[in-house]
Amino acid sequence: MTTLTYPQSLPTALPQTLGFDADRCRSIGAVLKREVDIGRLPGAVVLVARKGQVLLHQALGQQDPQAGKVMGLDAIFRIYSMTKPMVSVAVMQLMERGQLLLSDPVAKHLPEFANVPLAHFEGETMHLQPPRRAPTVQDLLCHTAGLTYEITGSAPIQRMYAQAKLGSRARSNREFARALAEMPLMFEPGSTWAYSRATDLLGALVEVVSGQTLGDYLQEHIISPLGMVDTGFSVPPDQQHRIAEPFAHDPDGGTPMALIDIRQVPRMEAGGMGLASTAQDYARFVQCLCNGGALLGQRILSPASVRLMTADHLGGIGQQSTERSGDMLGRGTGFGLGFSVRLSEGMETLPGAVGLYSWGGIAGTTFWVDPANDLFAIFMSQAPNQRDYFRPLFRNLVYAALTGKAG
């Protein structure tokens, strides 16, 4: 992570010039401040933009509740799974340069996956058999490769992941890939959407195909071109005073999640969960997607690739209903190459037009892009156990303030 001065910022505009009600925009901060005041939200930074112009960028509450430090607009957050869209873009860049095909079997680039079997259980007895087809790069991008996450349940394969400590950041990305290849598949590739360690595996794939570490690749091809000066797999000592922290004790009585230590340089630059960033930095990445893959003269992806990434790739296949997270994709929601994708209105409980794509991080961050309204929004907080409340609350507040077309 560099510590340079911000390059040209995204332009700003008054809410009312972009079809937002100014009073209702103010209420976004007021409602979130109420949550701070009652002790359920430590602090947050929110950013809303339309037509390439930022209409709301506000910091609320405390950046470090233990130290009583006020939240700053430049606070650095652990974004966890909001890392996944950036690594997915990296894979698409390699595809654009002819270094891989989305239809490539994973084993073409990571040979340890050549003969990974599929597990079938009769009670606790495991039977192994070859899968009907090999998982592909596309499968990894859209979580249909037959993999799983140990954090979403306690099925036998998930217990194997946990026992192997696949979440450890002490391995290199390639060592992680080899450890994962020792585990059987939980599903037939292409049969089920199951949120998984697939994007961590893509991190290893990017390294093999590009010849660079994942961090160096992202820095050269995404982070630096977009001017994301505060994004990386660790935070340098002279910027660690800007790190946002959660409450010491969970306000809802649950066990607080131990957040990753972004003060230390990890051995594994985890493609699925390892980055730290700011709202302003991530806004540059999101605005680039809104622009069809370019920002301020820097093109990192073609418009065709952005459209492919943000289209549904599931085609109606079912999803794994997880023990701890239920159905992660809501009704009327599909999945593209790194994002959930809204397929219809009126099926979900949240506002937003067809084509809206989004994702979030387990520590409390989220973003969405609504192409039909030329709108995106980012919510950054470190409130892991309250994320399922604050994400929909924030979206409802933003759409409540959207009252017309941009002038």
KAGI-V698768 format. One record per backbone hydrogen bond with DSSP energy under -1.0 kcal/mol. NH is the residue of the N-H (numbers start at 0). CO is the residue of the C=O. Records with the same first field share a line. If there is no record, write none. Layout:
NH: CO  CO
This chain:
12: 53
16: 13
17: 14
19: 14
20: 400
24: 20
25: 21
26: 22
29: 25
30: 26
31: 27
32: 28
33: 29
34: 30
35: 31
36: 32
37: 33
38: 35
39: 34
40: 34
43: 59
44: 379
45: 57
46: 377
47: 55
48: 375
49: 52
50: 373
52: 49
53: 10
54: 47
55: 47
57: 45
59: 43
61: 41
62: 68
63: 68
67: 63
68: 63
70: 60
74: 71
75: 241
76: 276
78: 274
81: 78
82: 79
83: 80
86: 82
87: 83
88: 84
89: 85
90: 86
91: 87
92: 88
93: 89
94: 90
95: 91
96: 92
97: 94
98: 93
103: 100
105: 134
107: 104
108: 105
109: 105
112: 109
113: 110
117: 128
118: 184
119: 126
121: 124
124: 121
126: 119
128: 117
136: 103
137: 101
139: 135
140: 136
141: 137
143: 138
151: 148
158: 154
159: 155
160: 156
161: 157
162: 158
163: 159
164: 161
165: 160
167: 164
175: 171
176: 172
177: 173
178: 174
179: 175
180: 176
182: 179
184: 116
185: 145
186: 145
189: 143
190: 187
192: 317
193: 142
196: 147
200: 196
201: 197
202: 198
203: 199
204: 200
205: 201
206: 202
207: 203
208: 204
209: 205
210: 206
216: 212
217: 213
218: 214
219: 215
220: 216
221: 217
222: 217
223: 218
225: 221
226: 223
227: 222
228: 226
230: 227
231: 275
234: 261
238: 235
239: 236
241: 238
242: 239
243: 75
244: 62
252: 249
261: 259
266: 168
267: 168
269: 267
273: 269
275: 231
276: 76
281: 277
282: 278
283: 279
284: 280
285: 281
286: 282
287: 283
288: 284
289: 285
290: 286
291: 288
292: 287
294: 297
297: 294
299: 292
300: 292
305: 301
306: 302
307: 303
308: 304
309: 305
310: 307
312: 334
316: 313
319: 192
321: 325
323: 151
325: 321
332: 329
333: 340
335: 338
336: 308
339: 357
340: 333
341: 355
342: 331
343: 331
354: 341
355: 352
356: 368
357: 339
358: 366
360: 364
363: 360
365: 378
366: 358
367: 376
368: 356
369: 374
374: 369
375: 48
376: 367
377: 46
378: 365
379: 44
382: 362
385: 382
388: 385
389: 385
390: 386
392: 388
393: 389
394: 390
395: 391
396: 392
397: 393
398: 394
399: 395
400: 396
402: 18
403: 18
406: 16
